[in-house]
Amino acid sequence: MQIVTDRPQAPTAIRTDLGAIFVSLELSRSTWLITSLSPGGGEKMSKHTVRSGDVAGLWARFSQLKDKVQVRTGHVVPIIVIQEAGLDGFWIHRLLQDERVESHVVDPASIATSRRRRRAKTDKIDGEALVRALLAYKRGEPRVCAMVRAPTPQEEDRRRICRERKTLTAERVEHVNRIKGLLFAQGISDYEPLLRKRRERLEELRTGDGRPLPEHLKAQIGRELDRLELTLQQIKSVEAERDAMLSPSDEGTPAPGAMLKNLKGIGPEFAGVLWSEGLFRSFSNRRQVAAYAGLAPTPWRSGSVAHEQGVSKAGNPRLRTTMIQLAWLWVRHQPRSILTLWFHQRVQLNGGRVRKVLIVALARKLLIAFCKYVTAGVVLEGAEITAA
C-alpha cells in the first residue's frame, strides 16, 4: 500500500516573515543605489537609485517603502540600514541615527565572497550581498561580518592633528629632496635647506665648474624654499595644537595623552598617535586591543597542518606602524622594563635571528600594557616615568 506523507514546505532562499525593512546603501560619487527587502514582498529585492548627496530623495524612498509595507501588511515597520565603511565617512550613518533610523556600518573586507578567480562584481550584486549580510547579522549568526564602531565627531576630529602632521612631514621631505636634487645636478652637494640661513647660503652657491647659479634655477629653488617655509610654519602650528591636546587636564583625573607622554621613551607625537588612533576606545579584553592594531596572530590549522601566519595586519595601520617603531625605542630607553628583559632573553635563546619577529610581539605586549595604564593606571613593571 502506498503511504503518502505530508511534505514540509520547501524552504525559501530568503526569509519573508520580516519585522523590518532591510536596506543597503551602495554609495558612489555619482549615485546611491538603494537595495531593499520588505515584509510581504516575497523574496524579491527592490532597487532604486538617487543622486549622490540627495538626502531628500533618500528620505522620499524610505517613505515609499514604509507606505507600501503598510498597505500590504497593515503594519508600520522600522527601517534598518547597512552601508560599507569607505570614502563617504560616517556622516550618512550619523544622519540616519539622528532621525531614529537603525544604521550599521560594515567592514567590507569582512563579508564573505566567492573565491573564484574571476567573479562578477557590480553595485547590484554588492547591494544584495549587503542586505543578506544584514539579515544574517540581525538573526545573530556569528562571524557573518564585522560592524564598525563609528567614532564620535569629536573623536574623529581629534585624530586629524597627528594625521595632518604626518602629511606635512612627508611634504617637507619632498621639498628638501627636490631642492637637493636640483643642486646636485649642478655639482653642489653640501646645501641644507632646513638651516635658518638657507636664503643667504643660496646666494653664495657656485656650481661644480665655478659658475654662479643660473637665473631660472635660482628662481625655482626660491619658490621651493617658499613652499618649504610655509610647510615648516604649518608643522609648528599643528604641533602646538597637538601639545595643547596632550596638556594635563585641570580636573582631578589626568589626561590619558599626558599620562603616556610621562613614560620615558614616548614623546608627544607617539603619545598623540597612541591616544587618538586607538587607546581612546574601550576594549573588553587584550585580544581585542591587539586585533584593533592588526597585531593579533593569525593561525592556520587544517587537519595535521598547523602553523602561524604572523600578525593579521587587519587593524589600524597607523597605530600598528607607530607601535613597532615605539617598540624599538622602548628597548633602548627602558632597559629595566620587564618587557625589555623578556625581549633580550628571547633574542638570546634564538641566537638573535628573530629580532624582527620578536619586536612585533613586543609591540603587541606594549600596546596591551599601555591600554591598562591609561584605563586603570597600572604602570608596567620596571618602566621609568619622567617628571611631569
C-alpha positions as CSV (number, residue, x, y, z in Angstrom):
1,M,0.0,0.0,0.0
2,Q,1.3,3.4,-0.9
3,I,1.8,5.7,2.0
4,V,1.6,9.4,1.4
5,T,3.2,11.7,3.9
6,D,3.0,15.4,4.3
7,R,6.0,17.1,2.8
8,P,7.2,20.2,4.6
9,Q,7.0,23.4,2.7
10,A,10.2,24.0,0.6
11,P,12.4,26.5,2.4
12,T,12.8,29.8,0.7
13,A,16.2,31.4,-0.1
14,I,15.3,34.5,1.9
15,R,13.1,34.8,5.0
16,T,9.9,36.6,4.1
17,D,8.5,36.9,7.6
18,L,10.4,40.1,8.3
19,G,9.7,42.5,11.0
20,A,11.5,45.4,9.4
21,I,12.6,46.8,6.1
22,F,16.2,45.9,5.4
23,V,18.0,48.4,3.3
24,S,21.6,48.6,1.9
25,L,23.2,51.7,0.5
26,E,25.8,51.3,-2.2
27,L,27.5,54.7,-2.3
28,S,29.5,56.2,-5.1
29,R,30.5,59.7,-6.2
30,S,27.6,60.0,-8.7
31,T,24.7,57.8,-7.5
32,W,23.4,56.0,-4.4
33,L,22.0,52.5,-5.0
34,I,19.2,51.7,-2.5
35,T,18.5,47.9,-2.3
36,S,15.7,46.9,0.0
37,L,13.9,43.8,1.2
38,S,10.4,44.5,2.6
39,P,7.9,42.4,4.5
40,G,5.1,41.0,2.3
41,G,7.1,41.4,-0.8
42,G,8.4,37.9,-1.2
43,E,12.0,37.1,-1.9
44,K,12.5,39.9,-4.5
45,M,14.7,42.8,-3.6
46,S,13.8,46.2,-5.0
47,K,16.4,48.6,-6.2
48,H,16.3,52.4,-6.6
49,T,18.9,55.0,-7.4
50,V,19.2,58.6,-6.2
51,R,21.7,61.2,-7.0
52,S,24.8,61.2,-4.7
53,G,24.2,63.5,-1.8
54,D,20.4,63.7,-2.4
55,V,19.3,63.3,1.2
56,A,15.7,64.4,0.4
57,G,15.5,61.7,-2.3
58,L,16.7,59.1,0.2
59,W,14.0,60.1,2.8
60,A,11.4,60.0,0.0
61,R,12.4,56.5,-0.9
62,F,12.2,55.4,2.7
63,S,8.7,56.9,3.0
64,Q,7.6,55.0,-0.2
65,L,8.9,51.7,1.3
66,K,7.1,52.2,4.5
67,D,3.8,53.1,2.7
68,K,4.0,50.0,0.5
69,V,4.6,47.8,3.5
70,Q,1.7,49.3,5.4
71,V,-0.6,48.8,2.5
72,R,0.4,45.1,2.1
73,T,0.6,44.1,5.8
74,G,-1.3,46.8,7.7
75,H,1.6,47.4,10.0
76,V,4.2,50.1,10.3
77,V,7.7,48.6,10.5
78,P,11.0,50.2,11.1
79,I,13.9,50.5,8.6
80,I,17.3,49.0,9.2
81,V,20.1,50.3,7.0
82,I,23.6,49.0,6.3
83,Q,26.5,50.6,4.3
84,E,30.1,49.9,3.8
85,A,32.8,51.9,5.5
86,G,34.6,53.9,2.8
87,L,35.1,57.3,1.2
88,D,31.9,58.8,2.5
89,G,32.9,58.5,6.1
90,F,30.2,58.4,8.8
91,W,28.1,61.4,8.1
92,I,25.3,59.4,6.5
93,H,25.4,57.0,9.4
94,R,25.1,59.9,11.9
95,L,22.3,61.5,9.8
96,L,20.3,58.3,9.9
97,Q,20.8,57.9,13.6
98,D,19.6,61.4,14.3
99,E,16.4,60.5,12.5
100,R,16.0,57.4,14.7
101,V,16.8,55.0,11.9
102,E,18.8,52.0,12.9
103,S,22.1,52.2,10.9
104,H,25.1,49.9,10.7
105,V,28.5,50.4,9.0
106,V,30.2,47.2,8.0
107,D,33.8,46.5,7.2
108,P,33.6,45.4,3.5
109,A,36.6,43.0,3.8
110,S,34.7,41.0,6.5
111,I,31.9,40.0,4.2
112,A,32.3,36.5,2.6
113,T,32.7,36.5,-1.2
114,S,33.2,33.9,-3.9
115,R,36.8,32.6,-4.1
116,R,36.7,32.1,-7.8
117,R,39.4,33.8,-9.8
118,R,37.0,35.7,-11.9
119,R,33.9,36.6,-10.0
120,A,31.2,39.0,-11.1
121,K,31.1,42.3,-9.2
122,T,28.6,45.0,-9.7
123,D,26.8,47.5,-7.5
124,K,23.7,45.4,-7.8
125,I,25.4,42.3,-6.6
126,D,27.1,44.2,-3.8
127,G,23.9,45.7,-2.7
128,E,22.1,42.4,-2.4
129,A,25.1,40.9,-0.6
130,L,24.9,43.7,2.0
131,V,21.2,43.0,2.6
132,R,21.9,39.3,3.1
133,A,24.8,40.1,5.5
134,L,22.4,42.4,7.4
135,L,19.8,39.7,7.6
136,A,22.3,37.2,9.0
137,Y,23.7,39.7,11.4
138,K,20.2,40.5,12.8
139,R,19.5,36.8,13.1
140,G,22.5,36.6,15.4
141,E,24.7,34.4,13.2
142,P,28.3,34.5,14.5
143,R,31.2,35.9,12.4
144,V,28.9,36.8,9.4
145,C,30.5,40.2,9.2
146,A,32.3,42.8,11.3
147,M,30.4,46.0,12.1
148,V,32.5,49.2,12.5
149,R,32.0,51.3,15.6
150,A,31.7,54.8,14.3
151,P,33.7,57.4,16.2
152,T,32.0,60.4,17.6
153,P,32.6,63.7,15.7
154,Q,35.0,64.8,18.5
155,E,37.0,61.6,18.3
156,E,37.2,61.8,14.5
157,D,38.3,65.4,14.6
158,R,40.9,64.8,17.3
159,R,42.8,62.3,15.2
160,R,43.3,64.7,12.4
161,I,46.1,66.5,14.2
162,C,48.6,63.7,14.1
163,R,47.5,62.6,10.6
164,E,48.0,66.2,9.3
165,R,51.4,66.4,10.8
166,K,52.4,63.2,9.1
167,T,51.3,64.6,5.8
168,L,53.1,67.8,6.3
169,T,56.3,65.9,7.3
170,A,56.1,64.0,4.1
171,E,55.7,67.3,2.1
172,R,58.8,68.7,3.9
173,V,60.8,65.7,2.8
174,E,59.7,66.1,-0.8
175,H,60.7,69.8,-0.9
176,V,64.0,69.1,0.7
177,N,64.8,66.3,-1.7
178,R,63.7,68.3,-4.7
179,I,66.0,71.2,-3.8
180,K,68.9,68.9,-3.1
181,G,68.3,67.1,-6.4
182,L,68.3,70.3,-8.4
183,L,71.6,71.5,-6.8
184,F,73.2,68.1,-7.1
185,A,72.8,68.2,-10.9
186,Q,74.9,71.4,-10.8
187,G,77.7,69.8,-8.7
188,I,76.5,71.1,-5.3
189,S,76.1,68.6,-2.5
190,D,76.6,70.5,0.7
191,Y,73.4,72.6,0.8
192,E,71.0,72.1,3.7
193,P,67.5,73.6,3.0
194,L,66.4,73.2,6.7
195,L,69.1,75.5,8.1
196,R,68.0,79.0,9.2
197,K,70.4,80.8,6.8
198,R,69.3,78.9,3.8
199,R,68.5,82.1,1.8
200,E,71.9,83.6,2.5
201,R,73.6,80.3,1.7
202,L,71.8,80.1,-1.6
203,E,73.3,83.4,-2.8
204,E,76.8,82.1,-2.1
205,L,76.5,78.9,-4.0
206,R,78.6,78.1,-7.1
207,T,78.3,75.3,-9.5
208,G,80.8,72.5,-9.7
209,D,82.6,74.3,-12.6
210,G,82.7,77.6,-10.7
211,R,79.7,79.4,-12.2
212,P,77.0,81.2,-10.2
213,L,73.6,79.5,-10.1
214,P,71.6,80.1,-13.4
215,E,68.9,82.7,-13.0
216,H,65.9,80.4,-13.6
217,L,67.3,77.7,-11.4
218,K,67.8,80.1,-8.5
219,A,64.2,81.4,-9.0
220,Q,62.8,77.8,-9.0
221,I,64.8,77.0,-5.8
222,G,63.5,80.2,-4.2
223,R,59.9,79.2,-4.9
224,E,60.7,75.7,-3.5
225,L,62.0,77.4,-0.3
226,D,58.8,79.5,-0.1
227,R,56.8,76.3,-0.1
228,L,59.2,74.6,2.4
229,E,59.0,77.6,4.8
230,L,55.2,77.5,4.6
231,T,55.2,73.8,5.4
232,L,57.6,74.3,8.3
233,Q,55.3,77.0,9.7
234,Q,52.2,74.7,9.4
235,I,54.1,71.9,11.1
236,K,54.7,74.2,14.1
237,S,51.1,75.2,14.2
238,V,49.9,71.6,14.2
239,E,52.5,70.6,16.9
240,A,51.1,73.4,19.1
241,E,47.6,72.0,18.7
242,R,48.9,68.6,19.5
243,D,50.7,69.8,22.6
244,A,47.5,71.5,23.8
245,M,45.6,68.3,23.3
246,L,48.2,66.4,25.4
247,S,48.4,69.0,28.1
248,P,47.4,67.8,31.7
249,S,43.8,68.3,32.5
250,D,42.7,70.8,35.2
251,E,40.3,68.2,36.5
252,G,41.1,65.6,39.1
253,T,41.7,62.8,36.5
254,P,44.9,63.1,34.4
255,A,44.6,63.3,30.7
256,P,45.4,59.9,29.1
257,G,47.7,61.5,26.5
258,A,49.6,63.3,29.2
259,M,50.0,60.0,31.1
260,L,51.5,58.4,28.0
261,K,53.9,61.3,27.5
262,N,55.2,60.9,31.0
263,L,56.6,57.4,30.2
264,K,60.3,57.6,29.3
265,G,60.9,57.0,25.6
266,I,57.4,58.3,24.5
267,G,57.4,61.7,23.0
268,P,54.4,64.0,22.3
269,E,54.0,62.6,18.7
270,F,53.9,59.0,19.8
271,A,51.6,59.8,22.7
272,G,49.2,61.7,20.4
273,V,49.0,58.9,17.9
274,L,48.5,56.2,20.5
275,W,45.7,58.1,22.2
276,S,43.9,59.5,19.1
277,E,44.2,56.4,17.0
278,G,43.3,53.6,19.4
279,L,43.6,53.9,23.2
280,F,40.6,56.3,23.4
281,R,38.4,53.3,22.7
282,S,37.1,50.8,25.2
283,F,38.1,47.1,24.8
284,S,36.7,44.0,26.5
285,N,40.0,42.0,26.6
286,R,43.6,42.1,25.5
287,R,42.9,40.2,22.3
288,Q,40.6,43.0,21.1
289,V,43.4,45.5,21.8
290,A,45.9,43.6,19.7
291,A,43.3,42.9,16.9
292,Y,42.4,46.6,16.6
293,A,46.0,47.4,15.8
294,G,46.4,44.4,13.5
295,L,48.9,42.8,15.9
296,A,46.9,39.7,16.7
297,P,48.4,36.3,15.5
298,T,46.7,34.5,12.5
299,P,46.8,30.7,12.9
300,W,46.5,28.3,10.0
301,R,45.2,24.9,11.1
302,S,43.7,22.2,9.0
303,G,44.0,18.5,10.0
304,S,47.6,17.8,10.9
305,V,48.8,21.1,9.4
306,A,49.3,23.8,12.0
307,H,51.5,26.9,11.7
308,E,51.3,30.6,12.3
309,Q,50.9,33.2,9.5
310,G,52.2,36.2,11.5
311,V,50.1,39.2,12.5
312,S,46.8,39.8,10.7
313,K,47.5,43.4,9.7
314,A,43.7,43.9,9.6
315,G,43.6,46.7,12.1
316,N,44.6,50.3,12.2
317,P,47.8,50.7,10.1
318,R,48.8,54.0,11.7
319,L,48.6,52.5,15.2
320,R,50.5,49.3,14.1
321,T,53.3,51.2,12.5
322,T,53.7,53.5,15.5
323,M,53.8,50.6,17.9
324,I,56.5,48.8,16.0
325,Q,58.6,52.0,15.9
326,L,58.0,52.6,19.6
327,A,59.0,49.0,20.4
328,W,62.5,49.6,19.1
329,L,62.7,52.8,21.1
330,W,61.3,51.2,24.2
331,V,64.2,48.6,24.2
332,R,66.7,51.5,24.1
333,H,65.1,53.9,26.6
334,Q,63.5,51.4,29.1
335,P,66.3,48.9,29.7
336,R,65.0,47.8,33.1
337,S,61.4,47.2,31.9
338,I,60.2,43.7,32.4
339,L,59.2,43.6,28.7
340,T,62.7,44.7,27.6
341,L,64.2,42.0,29.7
342,W,61.8,39.5,28.2
343,F,62.8,40.7,24.7
344,H,66.6,40.3,25.3
345,Q,66.1,36.9,26.9
346,R,64.1,35.6,23.9
347,V,66.7,37.0,21.5
348,Q,69.5,35.2,23.3
349,L,67.6,32.0,23.3
350,N,67.1,32.2,19.5
351,G,70.6,33.4,18.7
352,G,69.5,36.9,17.6
353,R,67.9,35.6,14.4
354,V,64.3,36.5,15.1
355,R,64.7,40.1,16.4
356,K,62.1,41.4,13.8
357,V,59.6,38.8,14.8
358,L,60.1,39.4,18.5
359,I,59.8,43.2,18.1
360,V,56.3,42.7,16.7
361,A,55.5,40.5,19.7
362,L,56.9,43.2,22.0
363,A,54.8,45.9,20.3
364,R,51.7,43.8,21.0
365,K,52.6,43.4,24.6
366,L,53.4,47.1,25.0
367,L,50.1,48.2,23.4
368,I,48.2,46.0,25.9
369,A,50.3,47.4,28.8
370,F,49.6,51.0,27.6
371,C,45.9,50.3,27.5
372,K,45.9,49.1,31.1
373,Y,48.0,52.1,32.0
374,V,45.6,54.8,30.6
375,T,42.4,53.0,31.7
376,A,43.4,51.6,35.2
377,G,46.6,53.4,36.0
378,V,48.6,50.2,36.1
379,V,52.3,51.0,35.4
380,L,54.3,48.4,33.6
381,E,56.8,46.7,35.9
382,G,60.2,48.3,35.7
383,A,59.1,51.2,33.5
384,E,60.5,54.6,34.2
385,I,58.3,57.7,34.4
386,T,59.7,61.1,33.7
387,A,59.0,64.1,35.9
388,A,55.8,65.8,34.8
